[in-house]
Amino acid sequence: MNALYYIIETLISLVFFVFLLRLVLQLARADFRNPIAQAIVRLTNPVIVPLRRILPPAGKVDTASVIAVVLVALAEIGLLYALRGLGTPDAFVWLRIAALRMLTKVLWLYFYAIVLYALLSLLAPGQHSPVSSLLTSICEPVLRPFRRLVPPIGGIDLAPLWACIALQALLILIRG
């Protein structure tokens, strides 16, 4: 049963991250001509397009993408509770768990994006690829405040290190 639980949790998490990436890329104003961004759009369009007919955007925020992320998170909690034989959680508990899981997954998304961004800048500086372009769109808004506080030392940008430390501190606070 644990193996089935793991497989389903992993698959739902992957679906969640695809929808979350679409939302983050929209908020970061990423280039959607990028092949990776186009793949994310194609994967999420079957859910997002019908939601867009019902929910108009609110300014720069695509409400359909936000609702899709929330719905996937709620479905994940409900399904995992059902697999454990716990029944349906109370509405308040369900929303609280979903909100904490969404926040945790957003922080992990940024943590891994920043780590990958830093590794790519060390291994292939100045090289352009679809991955590096998307990572730049996602990571630069987060790294910019850290760069103002911590200037490069000896030509080494320490902003990714401090951003990862801050993200890990936030994750520890959420767990506590």
Backbone as ProteinMPNN parsed JSONL, in Angstrom:
{"seq_chain_A": "MNALYYIIETLISLVFFVFLLRLVLQLARADFRNPIAQAIVRLTNPVIVPLRRILPPAGKVDTASVIAVVLVALAEIGLLYALRGLGTPDAFVWLRIAALRMLTKVLWLYFYAIVLYALLSLLAPGQHSPVSSLLTSICEPVLRPFRRLVPPIGGIDLAPLWACIALQALLILIRG", "coords_chain_A": {"N_chain_A": [[0.811, -1.197, 0.0], [2.022, 1.188, 0.714], [3.722, 1.66, -1.43], [1.948, 2.145, -3.543], [0.715, 4.456, -2.549], [2.944, 6.171, -2.538], [3.519, 6.292, -5.327], [1.166, 7.46, -6.376], [1.128, 9.875, -4.948], [3.487, 11.025, -5.91], [2.938, 11.277, -8.69], [0.724, 13.035, -8.637], [1.973, 15.215, -7.469], [3.776, 15.897, -9.485], [1.973, 16.725, -11.473], [0.9, 18.914, -10.122], [3.217, 20.554, -9.96], [3.616, 21.156, -12.657], [1.37, 22.743, -13.262], [1.848, 24.763, -11.389], [4.3, 25.752, -12.321], [3.421, 26.889, -14.723], [1.867, 29.006, -13.732], [3.817, 30.461, -12.263], [5.598, 31.133, -14.317], [3.942, 32.795, -15.814], [3.516, 34.879, -13.991], [6.122, 35.79, -13.743], [6.526, 36.839, -16.176], [7.666, 35.373, -18.29], [9.217, 34.245, -21.35], [7.046, 32.902, -23.524], [7.505, 31.731, -25.927], [9.478, 30.007, -25.693], [10.553, 26.645, -25.938], [10.212, 24.878, -23.741], [8.411, 26.248, -22.104], [6.277, 26.301, -23.879], [5.647, 23.578, -23.941], [4.759, 23.23, -21.316], [2.502, 24.866, -21.389], [0.955, 23.487, -23.294], [0.505, 21.101, -21.922], [-1.06, 21.941, -19.784], [-3.217, 23.302, -20.852], [-5.711, 21.832, -21.391], [-7.073, 22.001, -18.958], [-6.861, 24.688, -18.151], [-7.889, 26.352, -20.243], [-10.791, 25.856, -20.388], [-11.395, 26.818, -17.802], [-10.693, 29.482, -18.073], [-12.733, 30.502, -19.605], [-14.718, 30.814, -17.779], [-13.575, 32.221, -15.651], [-12.364, 35.385, -15.635], [-9.209, 37.126, -16.2], [-7.547, 38.739, -13.433], [-6.323, 41.634, -13.491], [-2.894, 41.45, -13.817], [-2.797, 38.866, -13.084], [-3.533, 35.575, -13.849], [-6.415, 34.214, -13.231], [-7.527, 31.747, -13.783], [-5.334, 30.006, -13.88], [-4.452, 30.192, -11.244], [-6.66, 29.132, -9.844], [-6.621, 26.564, -10.934], [-4.22, 25.547, -9.875], [-4.876, 25.571, -7.158], [-7.08, 23.807, -7.167], [-5.863, 21.396, -7.975], [-4.17, 21.018, -5.788], [-6.06, 20.713, -3.711], [-7.377, 18.422, -4.638], [-5.286, 16.619, -4.46], [-4.872, 16.445, -1.659], [-7.374, 15.411, -0.855], [-7.423, 12.937, -2.246], [-5.135, 11.639, -1.207], [-5.82, 11.472, 1.484], [-8.026, 9.775, 1.239], [-6.777, 7.455, 0.247], [-5.285, 6.692, 2.446], [-7.279, 5.884, 4.037], [-8.597, 7.632, 5.669], [-10.897, 8.97, 5.224], [-12.855, 11.858, 4.371], [-11.348, 14.971, 4.906], [-12.111, 17.574, 7.313], [-13.491, 20.675, 6.169], [-12.109, 23.076, 6.86], [-9.664, 22.028, 7.787], [-8.845, 20.729, 5.484], [-8.438, 22.909, 3.701], [-6.435, 24.279, 5.113], [-4.315, 22.407, 5.189], [-3.897, 22.095, 2.441], [-3.14, 24.728, 1.75], [-0.741, 25.001, 3.205], [0.774, 22.95, 2.037], [0.875, 23.868, -0.615], [2.305, 26.281, -0.292], [4.708, 25.251, 0.721], [5.545, 23.712, -1.48], [5.869, 25.703, -3.41], [8.018, 27.119, -2.3], [9.978, 25.076, -2.378], [10.107, 24.742, -5.148], [11.238, 27.197, -5.95], [13.648, 26.997, -4.546], [14.979, 24.757, -5.751], [15.042, 25.709, -8.373], [16.715, 27.935, -8.124], [19.091, 26.699, -7.261], [19.666, 25.102, -9.514], [19.9, 27.147, -11.407], [22.16, 28.523, -10.412], [24.082, 26.489, -10.645], [24.087, 26.097, -13.432], [25.059, 28.594, -14.213], [27.622, 28.434, -13.257], [28.719, 26.18, -14.54], [28.253, 26.546, -17.289], [28.815, 29.371, -18.17], [27.386, 32.242, -19.631], [26.274, 30.824, -21.713], [23.491, 30.12, -23.783], [20.367, 28.629, -23.357], [17.188, 26.933, -23.614], [16.408, 26.142, -21.034], [18.043, 27.686, -19.311], [17.123, 30.211, -19.952], [14.437, 30.168, -19.03], [14.925, 29.672, -16.311], [16.272, 31.994, -15.624], [14.191, 33.85, -15.899], [12.512, 32.98, -13.827], [14.136, 33.022, -11.493], [15.543, 35.502, -11.237], [13.824, 37.68, -10.243], [13.66, 36.909, -7.555], [16.307, 36.782, -6.73], [17.274, 39.365, -7.058], [16.758, 41.227, -4.809], [18.526, 40.086, -2.929], [20.957, 40.454, -4.165], [21.235, 43.182, -3.95], [21.664, 43.441, -1.239], [23.873, 41.759, -0.72], [26.74, 42.166, -2.206], [28.661, 40.937, -5.08], [31.52, 38.96, -4.263], [34.791, 39.035, -4.976], [34.145, 38.536, -7.612], [32.361, 36.483, -7.44], [29.064, 35.559, -7.272], [27.087, 35.651, -4.552], [24.434, 35.711, -4.028], [22.58, 33.604, -4.811], [23.241, 31.636, -2.895], [22.551, 32.868, -0.425], [19.847, 33.281, -0.898], [18.93, 30.651, -1.064], [19.472, 29.822, 1.549], [17.687, 31.481, 2.927], [15.256, 30.535, 1.874], [15.297, 27.892, 2.838], [15.199, 28.423, 5.581], [12.634, 29.519, 5.751], [11.155, 27.24, 5.033], [11.737, 25.618, 7.232], [10.496, 27.092, 9.244], [7.837, 26.804, 8.45], [7.431, 24.046, 8.733], [7.674, 23.873, 11.477]], "CA_chain_A": [[0.0, 0.0, 0.0], [2.903, 2.35, 0.751], [4.243, 1.892, -2.781], [0.862, 2.775, -4.295], [0.595, 5.807, -2.004], [4.099, 6.922, -3.05], [3.364, 6.51, -6.766], [0.084, 8.425, -6.603], [1.568, 11.173, -4.434], [4.493, 11.546, -6.841], [2.271, 11.689, -9.931], [-0.062, 14.243, -8.38], [2.928, 16.309, -7.248], [4.272, 16.312, -10.8], [0.898, 17.498, -12.102], [0.857, 20.185, -9.404], [4.358, 21.378, -10.343], [3.41, 21.652, -14.022], [0.44, 23.873, -13.155], [2.537, 25.818, -10.643], [5.264, 26.361, -13.24], [2.695, 27.764, -15.644], [1.51, 30.216, -12.992], [5.04, 31.204, -11.95], [6.111, 31.698, -15.567], [3.073, 33.917, -16.171], [3.789, 35.981, -13.068], [7.477, 36.277, -14.015], [6.53, 37.36, -17.552], [8.642, 34.589, -19.051], [8.999, 34.158, -22.796], [6.294, 31.678, -23.793], [7.944, 31.13, -27.189], [10.451, 29.013, -25.263], [9.974, 25.306, -26.124], [9.795, 24.285, -22.466], [7.187, 26.952, -21.719], [5.215, 25.823, -24.766], [5.257, 22.238, -23.48], [3.966, 23.42, -20.099], [1.2, 25.398, -21.809], [0.194, 22.407, -23.937], [0.096, 20.129, -20.909], [-2.052, 22.507, -18.866], [-4.346, 23.918, -21.561], [-7.013, 21.171, -21.243], [-7.743, 22.455, -17.736], [-6.834, 26.152, -18.04], [-8.75, 27.007, -21.243], [-12.19, 25.907, -19.927], [-11.503, 27.692, -16.634], [-10.596, 30.873, -18.527], [-14.045, 30.93, -20.104], [-15.53, 31.147, -16.613], [-12.86, 33.147, -14.773], [-11.519, 36.349, -16.356], [-7.996, 37.482, -15.455], [-7.634, 39.869, -12.506], [-5.107, 42.413, -13.726], [-1.817, 40.648, -14.401], [-2.894, 37.499, -12.563], [-4.442, 34.679, -14.553], [-7.176, 33.533, -12.177], [-7.732, 30.35, -14.162], [-4.139, 29.261, -13.461], [-4.453, 30.146, -9.776], [-7.696, 28.178, -9.447], [-6.163, 25.221, -11.318], [-3.226, 25.134, -8.878], [-5.605, 25.298, -5.911], [-7.879, 22.595, -7.361], [-4.968, 20.236, -7.969], [-3.725, 20.831, -4.407], [-7.188, 20.168, -2.954], [-7.585, 17.049, -5.098], [-4.192, 15.819, -3.909], [-5.155, 16.193, -0.243], [-8.522, 14.507, -0.785], [-7.043, 11.607, -2.714], [-4.196, 11.031, -0.272], [-6.603, 11.111, 2.678], [-8.838, 8.599, 0.898], [-5.882, 6.299, 0.151], [-4.894, 6.32, 3.807], [-8.465, 5.4, 4.726], [-8.967, 8.621, 6.67], [-12.139, 9.629, 4.827], [-12.722, 13.228, 3.869], [-11.02, 15.871, 6.006], [-12.964, 18.73, 7.555], [-13.226, 21.712, 5.159], [-11.056, 23.974, 7.343], [-8.42, 21.247, 7.808], [-8.505, 20.506, 4.084], [-7.884, 24.156, 3.166], [-5.191, 24.583, 5.812], [-3.282, 21.484, 4.707], [-3.622, 22.438, 1.036], [-2.392, 25.989, 1.714], [0.627, 24.735, 3.669], [1.471, 22.149, 1.013], [1.152, 24.736, -1.767], [3.392, 27.18, 0.086], [5.922, 24.44, 0.8], [5.967, 23.328, -2.831], [6.364, 26.919, -4.075], [9.361, 27.375, -1.775], [10.877, 24.06, -2.944], [10.286, 25.057, -6.569], [12.221, 28.271, -6.051], [14.937, 26.502, -4.055], [15.624, 23.951, -6.791], [15.29, 26.562, -9.539], [17.9, 28.753, -7.839], [20.254, 25.803, -7.26], [19.942, 24.771, -10.912], [20.339, 28.392, -12.034], [23.536, 28.769, -9.978], [24.942, 25.461, -11.25], [24.242, 26.395, -14.858], [25.914, 29.772, -14.387], [28.999, 28.023, -12.984], [29.18, 25.185, -15.505], [28.185, 27.064, -18.659], [28.537, 30.811, -18.09], [27.168, 32.929, -20.892], [25.632, 29.953, -22.695], [22.038, 30.276, -23.818], [19.576, 27.431, -23.616], [15.814, 27.16, -23.163], [16.327, 25.976, -19.581], [18.64, 28.848, -18.65], [16.237, 31.351, -20.177], [13.318, 30.07, -18.087], [15.439, 29.825, -14.956], [16.535, 33.415, -15.428], [12.887, 34.497, -15.68], [11.968, 32.588, -12.532], [15.022, 33.29, -10.361], [16.025, 36.878, -11.099], [13.059, 38.509, -9.303], [13.955, 36.5, -6.18], [17.71, 37.054, -6.42], [17.556, 40.8, -7.13], [16.935, 41.849, -3.483], [19.722, 39.555, -2.276], [22.128, 41.08, -4.805], [21.369, 44.53, -3.395], [22.189, 43.319, 0.122], [25.165, 41.067, -0.71], [27.396, 42.331, -3.519], [29.597, 39.85, -5.418], [32.817, 39.01, -3.588], [35.805, 38.451, -5.851], [33.499, 38.109, -8.844], [31.452, 35.36, -7.172], [27.738, 36.004, -6.859], [26.629, 34.87, -3.405], [22.99, 35.878, -3.869], [21.875, 32.317, -4.784], [23.495, 30.964, -1.62], [21.735, 33.501, 0.612], [18.44, 33.025, -1.216], [18.645, 29.256, -0.667], [19.442, 29.785, 3.015], [16.423, 32.098, 3.34], [14.175, 29.616, 1.532], [15.34, 26.776, 3.783], [14.719, 28.938, 6.868], [11.171, 29.598, 5.648], [10.642, 25.87, 5.075], [11.829, 25.151, 8.622], [9.421, 27.776, 9.976], [6.535, 26.21, 8.071], [7.361, 22.722, 9.351], [7.538, 24.018, 12.93]], "C_chain_A": [[0.855, 1.261, 0.0], [3.453, 2.678, -0.632], [3.191, 2.587, -3.644], [0.676, 4.219, -3.852], [1.716, 6.693, -2.546], [3.929, 7.261, -4.528], [2.297, 7.573, -7.034], [0.484, 9.81, -6.104], [2.581, 11.821, -5.383], [3.852, 12.044, -8.129], [1.452, 12.966, -9.737], [0.856, 15.438, -8.137], [3.495, 16.803, -8.566], [3.233, 17.147, -11.544], [0.812, 18.873, -11.446], [1.986, 21.099, -9.853], [4.234, 21.904, -11.767], [2.466, 22.857, -14.0], [1.08, 25.047, -12.426], [3.569, 26.517, -11.526], [4.577, 27.295, -14.224], [2.344, 29.076, -14.952], [2.74, 31.072, -12.713], [5.615, 31.852, -13.211], [5.259, 32.873, -16.03], [3.361, 35.121, -15.287], [5.165, 36.601, -13.318], [7.606, 36.881, -15.41], [7.607, 36.683, -18.397], [8.253, 34.573, -20.53], [8.3, 32.834, -23.104], [6.556, 31.137, -25.199], [9.004, 30.072, -26.923], [9.833, 27.62, -25.398], [9.511, 24.637, -24.825], [8.506, 24.94, -21.985], [6.019, 26.516, -22.594], [4.736, 24.432, -24.365], [4.389, 22.337, -22.231], [2.576, 23.932, -20.445], [0.352, 24.293, -22.44], [-0.307, 21.376, -22.924], [-1.05, 20.65, -20.034], [-3.281, 23.097, -19.556], [-5.674, 23.172, -21.42], [-7.779, 21.574, -19.981], [-7.891, 23.973, -17.717], [-7.823, 26.815, -18.999], [-10.226, 26.988, -20.834], [-12.38, 26.809, -18.704], [-11.46, 29.169, -17.03], [-11.921, 31.395, -19.067], [-14.928, 31.391, -18.958], [-14.901, 32.269, -15.794], [-11.999, 34.112, -15.589], [-10.267, 36.672, -15.535], [-8.248, 38.697, -14.554], [-6.338, 40.657, -12.614], [-4.065, 41.565, -14.43], [-1.887, 39.185, -13.989], [-3.939, 36.72, -13.343], [-5.184, 33.85, -13.511], [-7.421, 32.063, -12.506], [-6.539, 29.495, -13.73], [-4.079, 29.134, -11.942], [-5.451, 29.104, -9.288], [-7.274, 26.753, -9.796], [-5.147, 24.695, -10.311], [-3.924, 24.757, -7.571], [-6.418, 24.004, -6.036], [-7.026, 21.338, -7.348], [-4.48, 19.961, -6.547], [-4.834, 20.232, -3.547], [-7.468, 18.715, -3.336], [-6.502, 16.127, -4.534], [-4.471, 15.466, -2.447], [-6.301, 15.19, -0.105], [-8.17, 13.083, -1.169], [-6.102, 10.907, -1.743], [-4.881, 10.655, 1.042], [-7.411, 9.847, 2.411], [-7.977, 7.342, 0.812], [-5.442, 5.8, 1.524], [-6.074, 5.78, 4.618], [-8.949, 6.349, 5.798], [-10.282, 9.317, 6.344], [-11.87, 11.012, 4.27], [-12.388, 14.148, 5.033], [-12.065, 16.985, 6.132], [-12.547, 19.845, 6.593], [-12.092, 22.642, 5.597], [-9.707, 23.272, 7.345], [-7.915, 21.034, 6.385], [-7.839, 21.747, 3.487], [-6.548, 24.498, 3.809], [-4.055, 23.697, 5.315], [-2.906, 21.818, 3.266], [-2.803, 23.712, 0.94], [-0.942, 25.776, 2.152], [1.422, 23.931, 2.648], [1.8, 22.995, -0.214], [2.321, 25.664, -1.464], [4.725, 26.435, 0.139], [6.439, 24.091, -0.596], [6.461, 24.541, -3.63], [7.786, 27.216, -3.608], [10.364, 26.356, -2.299], [11.131, 24.312, -4.424], [11.348, 26.136, -6.742], [13.603, 27.813, -5.576], [15.66, 25.73, -5.16], [15.906, 24.766, -8.054], [16.545, 27.396, -9.321], [19.162, 27.898, -7.824], [20.646, 25.456, -8.697], [20.474, 25.98, -11.676], [21.808, 28.688, -11.682], [24.492, 27.757, -10.602], [25.159, 25.726, -12.736], [25.143, 27.602, -15.08], [27.377, 29.444, -14.101], [29.543, 27.105, -14.073], [29.226, 25.717, -16.935], [27.868, 28.556, -18.639], [28.394, 31.422, -19.477], [26.507, 32.092, -21.966], [24.125, 30.157, -22.632], [21.39, 28.936, -24.132], [18.153, 27.727, -23.163], [15.67, 27.049, -21.644], [16.881, 27.212, -18.872], [17.782, 30.091, -18.815], [15.06, 31.332, -19.201], [13.79, 30.245, -16.649], [15.764, 31.282, -14.647], [15.235, 34.15, -15.139], [12.337, 34.207, -14.295], [12.819, 33.123, -11.377], [15.408, 34.759, -10.175], [15.168, 37.752, -10.185], [13.324, 38.158, -7.836], [15.375, 36.896, -5.793], [18.045, 38.547, -6.372], [17.685, 41.447, -5.747], [18.178, 41.35, -2.743], [20.986, 40.171, -2.873], [22.333, 42.498, -4.304], [22.004, 44.477, -2.0], [23.598, 42.742, 0.165], [25.804, 41.228, -2.087], [28.321, 41.153, -3.805], [30.946, 40.053, -4.722], [33.825, 38.296, -4.481], [35.211, 37.913, -7.14], [32.55, 36.938, -8.671], [30.153, 35.909, -6.613], [27.234, 35.092, -5.743], [25.13, 34.972, -3.181], [22.238, 34.534, -3.904], [22.059, 31.556, -3.466], [22.596, 31.542, -0.532], [20.248, 33.301, 0.353], [18.054, 31.601, -0.803], [18.599, 29.115, 0.85], [18.125, 30.37, 3.521], [15.24, 31.181, 3.039], [14.139, 28.426, 2.49], [14.859, 27.21, 5.168], [13.203, 29.047, 6.868], [10.542, 28.208, 5.692], [10.687, 25.296, 6.492], [10.739, 25.804, 9.459], [8.06, 27.172, 9.689], [6.377, 24.847, 8.727], [7.127, 22.81, 10.853], [6.202, 24.533, 13.263]], "O_chain_A": [[0.498, 2.269, -0.61], [3.631, 3.849, -0.968], [3.51, 3.512, -4.391], [0.498, 5.108, -4.685], [1.473, 7.825, -2.964], [4.169, 8.398, -4.934], [2.512, 8.482, -7.835], [0.208, 10.81, -6.767], [2.53, 13.028, -5.624], [4.191, 13.126, -8.609], [1.486, 13.867, -10.575], [0.545, 16.553, -8.556], [3.679, 18.007, -8.747], [3.568, 18.153, -12.17], [0.668, 19.883, -12.135], [1.761, 22.284, -10.102], [4.709, 23.003, -12.053], [2.733, 23.871, -14.645], [0.875, 26.2, -12.806], [3.695, 27.741, -11.483], [5.093, 28.371, -14.526], [2.512, 30.147, -15.536], [2.703, 32.286, -12.909], [6.069, 32.996, -13.17], [5.785, 33.842, -16.578], [3.442, 36.25, -15.772], [5.35, 37.802, -13.125], [8.67, 37.377, -15.78], [8.357, 37.339, -19.12], [7.112, 34.852, -20.895], [8.897, 31.767, -22.96], [5.901, 30.184, -25.623], [9.383, 29.325, -27.826], [8.681, 27.433, -25.005], [8.519, 23.909, -24.824], [7.604, 24.251, -21.507], [4.897, 26.375, -22.108], [3.542, 24.143, -24.442], [3.4, 21.617, -22.099], [1.584, 23.488, -19.866], [-0.838, 24.181, -22.149], [-1.41, 20.847, -23.059], [-1.905, 19.878, -19.599], [-4.287, 23.362, -18.897], [-6.708, 23.833, -21.336], [-9.007, 21.493, -19.95], [-8.933, 24.488, -17.312], [-8.525, 27.747, -18.607], [-10.876, 28.03, -20.925], [-13.402, 27.484, -18.58], [-12.109, 30.006, -16.402], [-12.198, 32.592, -18.995], [-15.786, 32.256, -19.136], [-15.598, 33.158, -15.304], [-11.001, 33.694, -16.175], [-10.266, 36.511, -14.315], [-9.058, 39.566, -14.876], [-5.37, 40.376, -11.907], [-4.316, 41.025, -15.507], [-1.123, 38.358, -14.488], [-5.084, 37.152, -13.478], [-4.634, 32.889, -12.972], [-7.511, 31.229, -11.605], [-6.724, 28.371, -13.262], [-3.699, 28.087, -11.417], [-5.132, 28.289, -8.423], [-7.544, 25.827, -9.03], [-5.201, 23.525, -9.931], [-3.597, 23.742, -6.956], [-6.44, 23.197, -5.107], [-7.421, 20.325, -6.772], [-4.384, 18.803, -6.139], [-4.576, 19.338, -2.74], [-7.758, 17.881, -2.478], [-6.782, 14.983, -4.174], [-4.319, 14.311, -2.048], [-6.209, 14.236, 0.667], [-8.571, 12.133, -0.497], [-6.254, 9.714, -1.483], [-4.553, 9.632, 1.643], [-7.474, 8.954, 3.256], [-8.4, 6.274, 1.255], [-5.253, 4.6, 1.719], [-5.903, 5.287, 5.733], [-9.633, 5.936, 6.735], [-10.736, 10.167, 7.111], [-10.785, 11.292, 3.761], [-13.074, 14.114, 6.054], [-12.796, 17.288, 5.189], [-11.372, 19.947, 6.24], [-11.212, 22.962, 4.799], [-8.705, 23.864, 6.943], [-6.719, 21.142, 6.113], [-6.796, 21.644, 2.841], [-5.629, 24.957, 3.129], [-2.955, 24.184, 5.051], [-1.726, 21.822, 2.915], [-1.87, 23.787, 0.14], [-0.022, 26.313, 1.536], [2.602, 24.198, 2.42], [2.88, 22.859, -0.79], [3.226, 25.816, -2.285], [5.742, 26.933, -0.343], [7.64, 24.169, -0.855], [7.377, 24.41, -4.442], [8.658, 27.528, -4.419], [11.49, 26.724, -2.634], [12.248, 24.117, -4.903], [12.245, 26.01, -7.575], [14.616, 28.207, -6.152], [16.817, 26.017, -5.467], [16.909, 24.532, -8.729], [17.354, 27.548, -10.236], [20.2, 28.328, -8.325], [21.823, 25.51, -9.052], [21.387, 25.855, -12.492], [22.597, 29.057, -12.551], [25.584, 28.119, -11.039], [26.274, 25.596, -13.241], [25.913, 27.627, -16.04], [28.275, 30.094, -14.636], [30.697, 27.236, -14.48], [30.129, 25.379, -17.7], [26.78, 28.965, -19.044], [29.187, 31.147, -20.378], [26.205, 32.609, -23.041], [23.557, 30.343, -21.556], [21.804, 28.215, -25.04], [17.931, 28.673, -22.408], [14.892, 27.787, -21.04], [16.261, 27.725, -17.94], [17.72, 30.931, -17.917], [14.725, 32.359, -18.611], [13.117, 30.901, -15.854], [15.551, 31.744, -13.526], [15.18, 34.982, -14.234], [11.758, 35.086, -13.658], [12.278, 33.623, -10.391], [15.58, 35.203, -9.04], [15.732, 38.516, -9.401], [13.221, 39.025, -6.967], [15.621, 37.301, -4.656], [19.005, 38.942, -5.71], [18.657, 42.169, -5.524], [18.81, 42.111, -2.011], [21.971, 40.383, -2.165], [23.466, 42.976, -4.235], [22.782, 45.356, -1.63], [24.424, 43.165, 0.974], [25.455, 40.511, -3.025], [28.724, 40.445, -2.882], [31.441, 41.175, -4.611], [33.717, 37.092, -4.711], [35.717, 36.941, -7.701], [31.99, 36.447, -9.651], [30.141, 36.628, -5.614], [26.986, 33.907, -5.964], [24.606, 34.378, -2.238], [21.333, 34.337, -3.093], [21.129, 30.908, -2.986], [21.951, 30.794, 0.202], [19.471, 33.165, 1.298], [16.973, 31.381, -0.256], [17.775, 28.369, 1.378], [17.513, 29.821, 4.438], [14.324, 31.06, 3.853], [13.062, 28.0, 2.906], [14.184, 26.444, 5.855], [12.552, 28.713, 7.858], [9.503, 28.021, 6.326], [9.78, 24.571, 6.901], [10.122, 25.143, 10.295], [7.228, 27.044, 10.587], [5.299, 24.524, 9.227], [6.472, 21.949, 11.44], [5.89, 24.726, 14.438]]}, "name": "protein", "num_of_chains": 1, "seq": "MNALYYIIETLISLVFFVFLLRLVLQLARADFRNPIAQAIVRLTNPVIVPLRRILPPAGKVDTASVIAVVLVALAEIGLLYALRGLGTPDAFVWLRIAALRMLTKVLWLYFYAIVLYALLSLLAPGQHSPVSSLLTSICEPVLRPFRRLVPPIGGIDLAPLWACIALQALLILIRG"}
